[in-house]
Amino acid sequence: MDFKRTLLAAALPFAFSLSSAAQALEIKFADIHPAGYPTVVAEEQLGKTLVADSNGALTFKMFAGGVLGS
């Protein structure tokens, strides 16, 4: 009985990690330059390409203009 409880306690974190593995990976880009700046435009295009090529396995967020701080 004690072995079964130990096995269950050891298996629970593994089971929870499997359920979260199905979620999309979120990629975040931050740039000090404002939206429309050439590097920001290139990063946004890269993000769109990654999302399209990953078939939903990746998501992308762009934070331009230093909105996240330094």
CHARMM internal coordinates of N, CA and C (Angstrom, degrees):
IC EDIT
DIST 1 N 1 CA 1.4441
DIST 1 CA 1 C 1.5267
ANGL 1 N 1 CA 1 C 110.88
DIST 1 C 2 N 1.3262
ANGL 1 CA 1 C 2 N 117.15
DIHE 1 N 1 CA 1 C 2 N -42.73
DIST 2 N 2 CA 1.4533
ANGL 1 C 2 N 2 CA 120.96
DIHE 1 CA 1 C 2 N 2 CA -179.09
DIST 2 CA 2 C 1.5317
ANGL 2 N 2 CA 2 C 110.70
DIHE 1 C 2 N 2 CA 2 C -65.39
DIST 2 C 3 N 1.3321
ANGL 2 CA 2 C 3 N 117.02
DIHE 2 N 2 CA 2 C 3 N -36.74
DIST 3 N 3 CA 1.4614
ANGL 2 C 3 N 3 CA 120.99
DIHE 2 CA 2 C 3 N 3 CA 178.06
DIST 3 CA 3 C 1.5277
ANGL 3 N 3 CA 3 C 110.84
DIHE 2 C 3 N 3 CA 3 C -63.75
DIST 3 C 4 N 1.3227
ANGL 3 CA 3 C 4 N 117.44
DIHE 3 N 3 CA 3 C 4 N -40.37
DIST 4 N 4 CA 1.4635
ANGL 3 C 4 N 4 CA 120.85
DIHE 3 CA 3 C 4 N 4 CA 179.86
DIST 4 CA 4 C 1.5285
ANGL 4 N 4 CA 4 C 110.88
DIHE 3 C 4 N 4 CA 4 C -64.23
DIST 4 C 5 N 1.3121
ANGL 4 CA 4 C 5 N 117.45
DIHE 4 N 4 CA 4 C 5 N -40.06
DIST 5 N 5 CA 1.4675
ANGL 4 C 5 N 5 CA 120.50
DIHE 4 CA 4 C 5 N 5 CA 177.93
DIST 5 CA 5 C 1.5264
ANGL 5 N 5 CA 5 C 110.87
DIHE 4 C 5 N 5 CA 5 C -65.78
DIST 5 C 6 N 1.3159
ANGL 5 CA 5 C 6 N 116.23
DIHE 5 N 5 CA 5 C 6 N -41.41
DIST 6 N 6 CA 1.4595
ANGL 5 C 6 N 6 CA 120.28
DIHE 5 CA 5 C 6 N 6 CA 178.59
DIST 6 CA 6 C 1.5232
ANGL 6 N 6 CA 6 C 110.56
DIHE 5 C 6 N 6 CA 6 C -63.62
DIST 6 C 7 N 1.3122
ANGL 6 CA 6 C 7 N 116.33
DIHE 6 N 6 CA 6 C 7 N -43.59
DIST 7 N 7 CA 1.4605
ANGL 6 C 7 N 7 CA 120.93
DIHE 6 CA 6 C 7 N 7 CA 178.61
DIST 7 CA 7 C 1.5248
ANGL 7 N 7 CA 7 C 110.89
DIHE 6 C 7 N 7 CA 7 C -63.16
DIST 7 C 8 N 1.3135
ANGL 7 CA 7 C 8 N 117.27
DIHE 7 N 7 CA 7 C 8 N -42.47
DIST 8 N 8 CA 1.4598
ANGL 7 C 8 N 8 CA 121.26
DIHE 7 CA 7 C 8 N 8 CA 178.57
DIST 8 CA 8 C 1.5284
ANGL 8 N 8 CA 8 C 110.73
DIHE 7 C 8 N 8 CA 8 C -63.83
DIST 8 C 9 N 1.3229
ANGL 8 CA 8 C 9 N 116.70
DIHE 8 N 8 CA 8 C 9 N -43.36
DIST 9 N 9 CA 1.4647
ANGL 8 C 9 N 9 CA 120.59
DIHE 8 CA 8 C 9 N 9 CA 179.58
DIST 9 CA 9 C 1.5296
ANGL 9 N 9 CA 9 C 111.21
DIHE 8 C 9 N 9 CA 9 C -64.04
DIST 9 C 10 N 1.3193
ANGL 9 CA 9 C 10 N 116.95
DIHE 9 N 9 CA 9 C 10 N -34.76
DIST 10 N 10 CA 1.4625
ANGL 9 C 10 N 10 CA 120.62
DIHE 9 CA 9 C 10 N 10 CA 178.81
DIST 10 CA 10 C 1.5225
ANGL 10 N 10 CA 10 C 111.82
DIHE 9 C 10 N 10 CA 10 C -75.61
DIST 10 C 11 N 1.3190
ANGL 10 CA 10 C 11 N 118.04
DIHE 10 N 10 CA 10 C 11 N -29.97
DIST 11 N 11 CA 1.4637
ANGL 10 C 11 N 11 CA 121.65
DIHE 10 CA 10 C 11 N 11 CA -176.08
DIST 11 CA 11 C 1.5239
ANGL 11 N 11 CA 11 C 113.24
DIHE 10 C 11 N 11 CA 11 C -84.16
DIST 11 C 12 N 1.3146
ANGL 11 CA 11 C 12 N 118.67
DIHE 11 N 11 CA 11 C 12 N -24.27
DIST 12 N 12 CA 1.4676
ANGL 11 C 12 N 12 CA 120.77
DIHE 11 CA 11 C 12 N 12 CA -177.08
DIST 12 CA 12 C 1.5301
ANGL 12 N 12 CA 12 C 113.82
DIHE 11 C 12 N 12 CA 12 C -60.09
DIST 12 C 13 N 1.3281
ANGL 12 CA 12 C 13 N 119.99
DIHE 12 N 12 CA 12 C 13 N -48.75
DIST 13 N 13 CA 1.4725
ANGL 12 C 13 N 13 CA 118.01
DIHE 12 CA 12 C 13 N 13 CA 178.51
DIST 13 CA 13 C 1.5262
ANGL 13 N 13 CA 13 C 112.43
DIHE 12 C 13 N 13 CA 13 C -60.73
DIST 13 C 14 N 1.3122
ANGL 13 CA 13 C 14 N 117.04
DIHE 13 N 13 CA 13 C 14 N -36.06
DIST 14 N 14 CA 1.4637
ANGL 13 C 14 N 14 CA 120.91
DIHE 13 CA 13 C 14 N 14 CA 177.97
DIST 14 CA 14 C 1.5194
ANGL 14 N 14 CA 14 C 110.64
DIHE 13 C 14 N 14 CA 14 C -64.50
DIST 14 C 15 N 1.3106
ANGL 14 CA 14 C 15 N 117.55
DIHE 14 N 14 CA 14 C 15 N -41.30
DIST 15 N 15 CA 1.4669
ANGL 14 C 15 N 15 CA 121.24
DIHE 14 CA 14 C 15 N 15 CA 179.67
DIST 15 CA 15 C 1.5219
ANGL 15 N 15 CA 15 C 110.78
DIHE 14 C 15 N 15 CA 15 C -64.72
DIST 15 C 16 N 1.3257
ANGL 15 CA 15 C 16 N 117.60
DIHE 15 N 15 CA 15 C 16 N -39.66
DIST 16 N 16 CA 1.4632
ANGL 15 C 16 N 16 CA 120.29
DIHE 15 CA 15 C 16 N 16 CA 178.50
DIST 16 CA 16 C 1.5252
ANGL 16 N 16 CA 16 C 111.37
DIHE 15 C 16 N 16 CA 16 C -68.76
DIST 16 C 17 N 1.3179
ANGL 16 CA 16 C 17 N 117.79
DIHE 16 N 16 CA 16 C 17 N -33.65
DIST 17 N 17 CA 1.4632
ANGL 16 C 17 N 17 CA 119.41
DIHE 16 CA 16 C 17 N 17 CA 179.11
DIST 17 CA 17 C 1.5216
ANGL 17 N 17 CA 17 C 111.08
DIHE 16 C 17 N 17 CA 17 C -69.57
DIST 17 C 18 N 1.3121
ANGL 17 CA 17 C 18 N 117.93
DIHE 17 N 17 CA 17 C 18 N -30.61
DIST 18 N 18 CA 1.4608
ANGL 17 C 18 N 18 CA 120.44
DIHE 17 CA 17 C 18 N 18 CA 177.34
DIST 18 CA 18 C 1.5193
ANGL 18 N 18 CA 18 C 111.23
DIHE 17 C 18 N 18 CA 18 C -68.03
DIST 18 C 19 N 1.3099
ANGL 18 CA 18 C 19 N 117.67
DIHE 18 N 18 CA 18 C 19 N -37.30
DIST 19 N 19 CA 1.4585
ANGL 18 C 19 N 19 CA 119.83
DIHE 18 CA 18 C 19 N 19 CA -179.20
DIST 19 CA 19 C 1.5218
ANGL 19 N 19 CA 19 C 111.40
DIHE 18 C 19 N 19 CA 19 C -69.27
DIST 19 C 20 N 1.3133
ANGL 19 CA 19 C 20 N 118.20
DIHE 19 N 19 CA 19 C 20 N -30.73
DIST 20 N 20 CA 1.4608
ANGL 19 C 20 N 20 CA 119.87
DIHE 19 CA 19 C 20 N 20 CA 179.42
DIST 20 CA 20 C 1.5178
ANGL 20 N 20 CA 20 C 112.06
DIHE 19 C 20 N 20 CA 20 C -83.07
DIST 20 C 21 N 1.3153
ANGL 20 CA 20 C 21 N 118.48
DIHE 20 N 20 CA 20 C 21 N -14.34
DIST 21 N 21 CA 1.4549
ANGL 20 C 21 N 21 CA 121.27
DIHE 20 CA 20 C 21 N 21 CA -179.60
DIST 21 CA 21 C 1.5167
ANGL 21 N 21 CA 21 C 111.93
DIHE 20 C 21 N 21 CA 21 C -69.00
DIST 21 C 22 N 1.3060
ANGL 21 CA 21 C 22 N 118.19
DIHE 21 N 21 CA 21 C 22 N -20.12
DIST 22 N 22 CA 1.4541
ANGL 21 C 22 N 22 CA 121.32
DIHE 21 CA 21 C 22 N 22 CA -178.05
DIST 22 CA 22 C 1.5247
ANGL 22 N 22 CA 22 C 112.21
DIHE 21 C 22 N 22 CA 22 C -79.33
DIST 22 C 23 N 1.3102
ANGL 22 CA 22 C 23 N 118.88
DIHE 22 N 22 CA 22 C 23 N -11.03
DIST 23 N 23 CA 1.4550
ANGL 22 C 23 N 23 CA 121.62
DIHE 22 CA 22 C 23 N 23 CA -178.90
DIST 23 CA 23 C 1.5268
ANGL 23 N 23 CA 23 C 110.48
DIHE 22 C 23 N 23 CA 23 C -75.86
DIST 23 C 24 N 1.3250
ANGL 23 CA 23 C 24 N 115.53
DIHE 23 N 23 CA 23 C 24 N 153.55
DIST 24 N 24 CA 1.4552
ANGL 23 C 24 N 24 CA 120.75
DIHE 23 CA 23 C 24 N 24 CA 178.90
DIST 24 CA 24 C 1.5309
ANGL 24 N 24 CA 24 C 110.27
DIHE 23 C 24 N 24 CA 24 C -71.31
DIST 24 C 25 N 1.3087
ANGL 24 CA 24 C 25 N 115.35
DIHE 24 N 24 CA 24 C 25 N 144.19
DIST 25 N 25 CA 1.4570
ANGL 24 C 25 N 25 CA 121.77
DIHE 24 CA 24 C 25 N 25 CA 176.42
DIST 25 CA 25 C 1.5223
ANGL 25 N 25 CA 25 C 108.21
DIHE 24 C 25 N 25 CA 25 C -81.83
DIST 25 C 26 N 1.3214
ANGL 25 CA 25 C 26 N 117.34
DIHE 25 N 25 CA 25 C 26 N 128.74
DIST 26 N 26 CA 1.4582
ANGL 25 C 26 N 26 CA 121.16
DIHE 25 CA 25 C 26 N 26 CA -178.13
DIST 26 CA 26 C 1.5224
ANGL 26 N 26 CA 26 C 110.26
DIHE 25 C 26 N 26 CA 26 C -98.91
DIST 26 C 27 N 1.3319
ANGL 26 CA 26 C 27 N 115.83
DIHE 26 N 26 CA 26 C 27 N 124.15
DIST 27 N 27 CA 1.4564
ANGL 26 C 27 N 27 CA 122.13
DIHE 26 CA 26 C 27 N 27 CA 176.89
DIST 27 CA 27 C 1.5182
ANGL 27 N 27 CA 27 C 107.84
DIHE 26 C 27 N 27 CA 27 C -103.66
DIST 27 C 28 N 1.3283
ANGL 27 CA 27 C 28 N 116.30
DIHE 27 N 27 CA 27 C 28 N 130.22
DIST 28 N 28 CA 1.4642
ANGL 27 C 28 N 28 CA 121.33
DIHE 27 CA 27 C 28 N 28 CA 179.93
DIST 28 CA 28 C 1.5261
ANGL 28 N 28 CA 28 C 109.20
DIHE 27 C 28 N 28 CA 28 C -118.09
DIST 28 C 29 N 1.3208
ANGL 28 CA 28 C 29 N 115.92
DIHE 28 N 28 CA 28 C 29 N 131.24
DIST 29 N 29 CA 1.4564
ANGL 28 C 29 N 29 CA 122.58
DIHE 28 CA 28 C 29 N 29 CA 175.02
DIST 29 CA 29 C 1.5229
ANGL 29 N 29 CA 29 C 107.83
DIHE 28 C 29 N 29 CA 29 C -113.73
DIST 29 C 30 N 1.3091
ANGL 29 CA 29 C 30 N 116.65
DIHE 29 N 29 CA 29 C 30 N 138.93
DIST 30 N 30 CA 1.4591
ANGL 29 C 30 N 30 CA 121.68
DIHE 29 CA 29 C 30 N 30 CA 174.92
DIST 30 CA 30 C 1.5236
ANGL 30 N 30 CA 30 C 108.20
DIHE 29 C 30 N 30 CA 30 C -129.13
DIST 30 C 31 N 1.3274
ANGL 30 CA 30 C 31 N 115.87
DIHE 30 N 30 CA 30 C 31 N 140.15
DIST 31 N 31 CA 1.4594
ANGL 30 C 31 N 31 CA 121.21
DIHE 30 CA 30 C 31 N 31 CA -179.50
DIST 31 CA 31 C 1.5197
ANGL 31 N 31 CA 31 C 108.63
DIHE 30 C 31 N 31 CA 31 C -141.60
DIST 31 C 32 N 1.3076
ANGL 31 CA 31 C 32 N 116.18
DIHE 31 N 31 CA 31 C 32 N 143.22
DIST 32 N 32 CA 1.4589
ANGL 31 C 32 N 32 CA 121.30
DIHE 31 CA 31 C 32 N 32 CA 179.20
DIST 32 CA 32 C 1.5198
ANGL 32 N 32 CA 32 C 111.17
DIHE 31 C 32 N 32 CA 32 C -74.52
DIST 32 C 33 N 1.3238
ANGL 32 CA 32 C 33 N 116.86
DIHE 32 N 32 CA 32 C 33 N -24.08
DIST 33 N 33 CA 1.4635
ANGL 32 C 33 N 33 CA 121.38
DIHE 32 CA 32 C 33 N 33 CA -177.24
DIST 33 CA 33 C 1.5278
ANGL 33 N 33 CA 33 C 111.38
DIHE 32 C 33 N 33 CA 33 C -76.43
DIST 33 C 34 N 1.3285
ANGL 33 CA 33 C 34 N 116.91
DIHE 33 N 33 CA 33 C 34 N 153.11
DIST 34 N 34 CA 1.4674
ANGL 33 C 34 N 34 CA 120.36
DIHE 33 CA 33 C 34 N 34 CA -178.94
DIST 34 CA 34 C 1.5240
ANGL 34 N 34 CA 34 C 112.14
DIHE 33 C 34 N 34 CA 34 C -72.99
DIST 34 C 35 N 1.3170
ANGL 34 CA 34 C 35 N 115.71
DIHE 34 N 34 CA 34 C 35 N 162.04
DIST 35 N 35 CA 1.4658
ANGL 34 C 35 N 35 CA 120.81
DIHE 34 CA 34 C 35 N 35 CA 176.16
DIST 35 CA 35 C 1.5224
ANGL 35 N 35 CA 35 C 108.75
DIHE 34 C 35 N 35 CA 35 C -57.96
DIST 35 C 36 N 1.3211
ANGL 35 CA 35 C 36 N 116.46
DIHE 35 N 35 CA 35 C 36 N 139.73
DIST 36 N 36 CA 1.4543
ANGL 35 C 36 N 36 CA 121.56
DIHE 35 CA 35 C 36 N 36 CA -177.93
DIST 36 CA 36 C 1.5181
ANGL 36 N 36 CA 36 C 113.45
DIHE 35 C 36 N 36 CA 36 C 96.81
DIST 36 C 37 N 1.3257
ANGL 36 CA 36 C 37 N 117.43
DIHE 36 N 36 CA 36 C 37 N -15.99
DIST 37 N 37 CA 1.4601
ANGL 36 C 37 N 37 CA 121.30
DIHE 36 CA 36 C 37 N 37 CA 176.77
DIST 37 CA 37 C 1.5282
ANGL 37 N 37 CA 37 C 107.87
DIHE 36 C 37 N 37 CA 37 C -67.94
DIST 37 C 38 N 1.3521
ANGL 37 CA 37 C 38 N 118.59
DIHE 37 N 37 CA 37 C 38 N 145.37
DIST 38 N 38 CA 1.4710
ANGL 37 C 38 N 38 CA 119.98
DIHE 37 CA 37 C 38 N 38 CA -173.76
DIST 38 CA 38 C 1.5305
ANGL 38 N 38 CA 38 C 115.55
DIHE 37 C 38 N 38 CA 38 C -53.71
DIST 38 C 39 N 1.3274
ANGL 38 CA 38 C 39 N 118.03
DIHE 38 N 38 CA 38 C 39 N -40.30
DIST 39 N 39 CA 1.4680
ANGL 38 C 39 N 39 CA 118.03
DIHE 38 CA 38 C 39 N 39 CA 179.79
DIST 39 CA 39 C 1.5237
ANGL 39 N 39 CA 39 C 111.68
DIHE 38 C 39 N 39 CA 39 C -69.19
DIST 39 C 40 N 1.3112
ANGL 39 CA 39 C 40 N 116.67
DIHE 39 N 39 CA 39 C 40 N -34.74
DIST 40 N 40 CA 1.4648
ANGL 39 C 40 N 40 CA 120.68
DIHE 39 CA 39 C 40 N 40 CA 178.36
DIST 40 CA 40 C 1.5238
ANGL 40 N 40 CA 40 C 110.01
DIHE 39 C 40 N 40 CA 40 C -67.44
DIST 40 C 41 N 1.3239
ANGL 40 CA 40 C 41 N 116.49
DIHE 40 N 40 CA 40 C 41 N -42.46
DIST 41 N 41 CA 1.4653
ANGL 40 C 41 N 41 CA 120.79
DIHE 40 CA 40 C 41 N 41 CA 178.06
DIST 41 CA 41 C 1.5295
ANGL 41 N 41 CA 41 C 110.11
DIHE 40 C 41 N 41 CA 41 C -61.40
DIST 41 C 42 N 1.3393
ANGL 41 CA 41 C 42 N 116.93
DIHE 41 N 41 CA 41 C 42 N -42.44
DIST 42 N 42 CA 1.4633
ANGL 41 C 42 N 42 CA 120.79
DIHE 41 CA 41 C 42 N 42 CA 179.10
DIST 42 CA 42 C 1.5260
ANGL 42 N 42 CA 42 C 111.21
DIHE 41 C 42 N 42 CA 42 C -64.42
DIST 42 C 43 N 1.3193
ANGL 42 CA 42 C 43 N 117.46
DIHE 42 N 42 CA 42 C 43 N -41.41
DIST 43 N 43 CA 1.4648
ANGL 42 C 43 N 43 CA 120.87
DIHE 42 CA 42 C 43 N 43 CA 178.99
DIST 43 CA 43 C 1.5239
ANGL 43 N 43 CA 43 C 111.27
DIHE 42 C 43 N 43 CA 43 C -66.43
DIST 43 C 44 N 1.3293
ANGL 43 CA 43 C 44 N 116.99
DIHE 43 N 43 CA 43 C 44 N -38.63
DIST 44 N 44 CA 1.4668
ANGL 43 C 44 N 44 CA 120.04
DIHE 43 CA 43 C 44 N 44 CA 176.94
DIST 44 CA 44 C 1.5237
ANGL 44 N 44 CA 44 C 110.74
DIHE 43 C 44 N 44 CA 44 C -63.89
DIST 44 C 45 N 1.3362
ANGL 44 CA 44 C 45 N 116.53
DIHE 44 N 44 CA 44 C 45 N -41.15
DIST 45 N 45 CA 1.4640
ANGL 44 C 45 N 45 CA 120.28
DIHE 44 CA 44 C 45 N 45 CA 178.57
DIST 45 CA 45 C 1.5256
ANGL 45 N 45 CA 45 C 110.53
DIHE 44 C 45 N 45 CA 45 C -65.30
DIST 45 C 46 N 1.3305
ANGL 45 CA 45 C 46 N 117.04
DIHE 45 N 45 CA 45 C 46 N -40.49
DIST 46 N 46 CA 1.4603
ANGL 45 C 46 N 46 CA 120.91
DIHE 45 CA 45 C 46 N 46 CA 176.45
DIST 46 CA 46 C 1.5222
ANGL 46 N 46 CA 46 C 110.49
DIHE 45 C 46 N 46 CA 46 C -59.97
DIST 46 C 47 N 1.3156
ANGL 46 CA 46 C 47 N 116.53
DIHE 46 N 46 CA 46 C 47 N -43.25
DIST 47 N 47 CA 1.4628
ANGL 46 C 47 N 47 CA 120.72
DIHE 46 CA 46 C 47 N 47 CA 178.73
DIST 47 CA 47 C 1.5143
ANGL 47 N 47 CA 47 C 112.12
DIHE 46 C 47 N 47 CA 47 C -61.81
DIST 47 C 48 N 1.3338
ANGL 47 CA 47 C 48 N 117.13
DIHE 47 N 47 CA 47 C 48 N -44.03
DIST 48 N 48 CA 1.4653
ANGL 47 C 48 N 48 CA 120.74
DIHE 47 CA 47 C 48 N 48 CA 178.44
DIST 48 CA 48 C 1.5228
ANGL 48 N 48 CA 48 C 111.13
DIHE 47 C 48 N 48 CA 48 C -62.21
DIST 48 C 49 N 1.3272
ANGL 48 CA 48 C 49 N 116.47
DIHE 48 N 48 CA 48 C 49 N -40.26
DIST 49 N 49 CA 1.4630
ANGL 48 C 49 N 49 CA 120.75
DIHE 48 CA 48 C 49 N 49 CA 178.95
DIST 49 CA 49 C 1.5239
ANGL 49 N 49 CA 49 C 111.09
DIHE 48 C 49 N 49 CA 49 C -65.75
DIST 49 C 50 N 1.3293
ANGL 49 CA 49 C 50 N 117.14
DIHE 49 N 49 CA 49 C 50 N -43.57
DIST 50 N 50 CA 1.4645
ANGL 49 C 50 N 50 CA 120.72
DIHE 49 CA 49 C 50 N 50 CA 179.28
DIST 50 CA 50 C 1.5250
ANGL 50 N 50 CA 50 C 111.56
DIHE 49 C 50 N 50 CA 50 C -62.15
DIST 50 C 51 N 1.3216
ANGL 50 CA 50 C 51 N 116.60
DIHE 50 N 50 CA 50 C 51 N -43.63
DIST 51 N 51 CA 1.4668
ANGL 50 C 51 N 51 CA 120.77
DIHE 50 CA 50 C 51 N 51 CA 179.97
DIST 51 CA 51 C 1.5239
ANGL 51 N 51 CA 51 C 110.11
DIHE 50 C 51 N 51 CA 51 C -63.75
DIST 51 C 52 N 1.3301
ANGL 51 CA 51 C 52 N 117.05
DIHE 51 N 51 CA 51 C 52 N -43.82
DIST 52 N 52 CA 1.4635
ANGL 51 C 52 N 52 CA 120.70
DIHE 51 CA 51 C 52 N 52 CA -178.71
DIST 52 CA 52 C 1.5257
ANGL 52 N 52 CA 52 C 111.60
DIHE 51 C 52 N 52 CA 52 C -66.31
DIST 52 C 53 N 1.3288
ANGL 52 CA 52 C 53 N 117.13
DIHE 52 N 52 CA 52 C 53 N -41.77
DIST 53 N 53 CA 1.4645
ANGL 52 C 53 N 53 CA 120.80
DIHE 52 CA 52 C 53 N 53 CA -177.22
DIST 53 CA 53 C 1.5212
ANGL 53 N 53 CA 53 C 113.46
DIHE 52 C 53 N 53 CA 53 C -76.45
DIST 53 C 54 N 1.3283
ANGL 53 CA 53 C 54 N 117.69
DIHE 53 N 53 CA 53 C 54 N -18.42
DIST 54 N 54 CA 1.4689
ANGL 53 C 54 N 54 CA 120.11
DIHE 53 CA 53 C 54 N 54 CA -176.95
DIST 54 CA 54 C 1.5237
ANGL 54 N 54 CA 54 C 113.04
DIHE 53 C 54 N 54 CA 54 C -89.22
DIST 54 C 55 N 1.3145
ANGL 54 CA 54 C 55 N 117.91
DIHE 54 N 54 CA 54 C 55 N -5.07
DIST 55 N 55 CA 1.4702
ANGL 54 C 55 N 55 CA 122.05
DIHE 54 CA 54 C 55 N 55 CA -179.19
DIST 55 CA 55 C 1.5287
ANGL 55 N 55 CA 55 C 112.25
DIHE 54 C 55 N 55 CA 55 C 55.43
DIST 55 C 56 N 1.3149
ANGL 55 CA 55 C 56 N 116.40
DIHE 55 N 55 CA 55 C 56 N 42.41
DIST 56 N 56 CA 1.4584
ANGL 55 C 56 N 56 CA 120.65
DIHE 55 CA 55 C 56 N 56 CA 176.61
DIST 56 CA 56 C 1.5149
ANGL 56 N 56 CA 56 C 115.34
DIHE 55 C 56 N 56 CA 56 C 88.23
DIST 56 C 57 N 1.3272
ANGL 56 CA 56 C 57 N 118.28
DIHE 56 N 56 CA 56 C 57 N -0.60
DIST 57 N 57 CA 1.4619
ANGL 56 C 57 N 57 CA 120.30
DIHE 56 CA 56 C 57 N 57 CA 179.16
DIST 57 CA 57 C 1.5291
ANGL 57 N 57 CA 57 C 111.53
DIHE 56 C 57 N 57 CA 57 C -76.85
DIST 57 C 58 N 1.3314
ANGL 57 CA 57 C 58 N 117.35
DIHE 57 N 57 CA 57 C 58 N -18.33
DIST 58 N 58 CA 1.4556
ANGL 57 C 58 N 58 CA 122.21
DIHE 57 CA 57 C 58 N 58 CA 179.61
DIST 58 CA 58 C 1.5210
ANGL 58 N 58 CA 58 C 110.15
DIHE 57 C 58 N 58 CA 58 C -125.06
DIST 58 C 59 N 1.3202
ANGL 58 CA 58 C 59 N 115.97
DIHE 58 N 58 CA 58 C 59 N 147.02
DIST 59 N 59 CA 1.4628
ANGL 58 C 59 N 59 CA 121.81
DIHE 58 CA 58 C 59 N 59 CA 168.18
DIST 59 CA 59 C 1.5201
ANGL 59 N 59 CA 59 C 106.86
DIHE 58 C 59 N 59 CA 59 C -122.63
DIST 59 C 60 N 1.3110
ANGL 59 CA 59 C 60 N 116.79
DIHE 59 N 59 CA 59 C 60 N 162.36
DIST 60 N 60 CA 1.4604
ANGL 59 C 60 N 60 CA 121.19
DIHE 59 CA 59 C 60 N 60 CA -173.00
DIST 60 CA 60 C 1.5232
ANGL 60 N 60 CA 60 C 110.09
DIHE 59 C 60 N 60 CA 60 C -138.86
DIST 60 C 61 N 1.3278
ANGL 60 CA 60 C 61 N 116.33
DIHE 60 N 60 CA 60 C 61 N 136.10
DIST 61 N 61 CA 1.4635
ANGL 60 C 61 N 61 CA 122.02
DIHE 60 CA 60 C 61 N 61 CA 174.16
DIST 61 CA 61 C 1.5234
ANGL 61 N 61 CA 61 C 108.36
DIHE 60 C 61 N 61 CA 61 C -131.54
DIST 61 C 62 N 1.3179
ANGL 61 CA 61 C 62 N 115.80
DIHE 61 N 61 CA 61 C 62 N 135.00
DIST 62 N 62 CA 1.4638
ANGL 61 C 62 N 62 CA 121.90
DIHE 61 CA 61 C 62 N 62 CA 179.00
DIST 62 CA 62 C 1.5164
ANGL 62 N 62 CA 62 C 109.12
DIHE 61 C 62 N 62 CA 62 C -112.61
DIST 62 C 63 N 1.3226
ANGL 62 CA 62 C 63 N 116.38
DIHE 62 N 62 CA 62 C 63 N 130.69
DIST 63 N 63 CA 1.4605
ANGL 62 C 63 N 63 CA 122.87
DIHE 62 CA 62 C 63 N 63 CA 177.55
DIST 63 CA 63 C 1.5265
ANGL 63 N 63 CA 63 C 107.53
DIHE 62 C 63 N 63 CA 63 C -119.84
DIST 63 C 64 N 1.3241
ANGL 63 CA 63 C 64 N 116.06
DIHE 63 N 63 CA 63 C 64 N 97.00
DIST 64 N 64 CA 1.4633
ANGL 63 C 64 N 64 CA 121.08
DIHE 63 CA 63 C 64 N 64 CA -177.82
DIST 64 CA 64 C 1.5224
ANGL 64 N 64 CA 64 C 110.45
DIHE 63 C 64 N 64 CA 64 C -98.34
DIST 64 C 65 N 1.3186
ANGL 64 CA 64 C 65 N 115.46
DIHE 64 N 64 CA 64 C 65 N 163.39
DIST 65 N 65 CA 1.4563
ANGL 64 C 65 N 65 CA 120.75
DIHE 64 CA 64 C 65 N 65 CA 174.69
DIST 65 CA 65 C 1.5137
ANGL 65 N 65 CA 65 C 114.78
DIHE 64 C 65 N 65 CA 65 C 76.97
DIST 65 C 66 N 1.3125
ANGL 65 CA 65 C 66 N 118.08
DIHE 65 N 65 CA 65 C 66 N 17.15
DIST 66 N 66 CA 1.4566
ANGL 65 C 66 N 66 CA 120.92
DIHE 65 CA 65 C 66 N 66 CA 177.85
DIST 66 CA 66 C 1.5134
ANGL 66 N 66 CA 66 C 114.72
DIHE 65 C 66 N 66 CA 66 C 68.99
DIST 66 C 67 N 1.3299
ANGL 66 CA 66 C 67 N 117.51
DIHE 66 N 66 CA 66 C 67 N 26.79
DIST 67 N 67 CA 1.4659
ANGL 66 C 67 N 67 CA 120.53
DIHE 66 CA 66 C 67 N 67 CA -176.33
DIST 67 CA 67 C 1.5273
ANGL 67 N 67 CA 67 C 113.27
DIHE 66 C 67 N 67 CA 67 C -67.09
DIST 67 C 68 N 1.3154
ANGL 67 CA 67 C 68 N 117.74
DIHE 67 N 67 CA 67 C 68 N -19.46
DIST 68 N 68 CA 1.4657
ANGL 67 C 68 N 68 CA 120.07
DIHE 67 CA 67 C 68 N 68 CA 179.65
DIST 68 CA 68 C 1.5231
ANGL 68 N 68 CA 68 C 112.34
DIHE 67 C 68 N 68 CA 68 C -87.36
DIST 68 C 69 N 1.3216
ANGL 68 CA 68 C 69 N 117.09
DIHE 68 N 68 CA 68 C 69 N -6.04
DIST 69 N 69 CA 1.4548
ANGL 68 C 69 N 69 CA 120.18
DIHE 68 CA 68 C 69 N 69 CA -179.57
DIST 69 CA 69 C 1.5098
ANGL 69 N 69 CA 69 C 111.48
DIHE 68 C 69 N 69 CA 69 C 89.75
DIST 69 C 70 N 1.3254
ANGL 69 CA 69 C 70 N 115.56
DIHE 69 N 69 CA 69 C 70 N -171.96
DIST 70 N 70 CA 1.4594
ANGL 69 C 70 N 70 CA 118.91
DIHE 69 CA 69 C 70 N 70 CA -177.59
DIST 70 CA 70 C 1.5050
ANGL 70 N 70 CA 70 C 111.28
DIHE 69 C 70 N 70 CA 70 C -108.11
END
COOR INIT
IC SEED 1 N 1 CA 1 C
IC BUILD
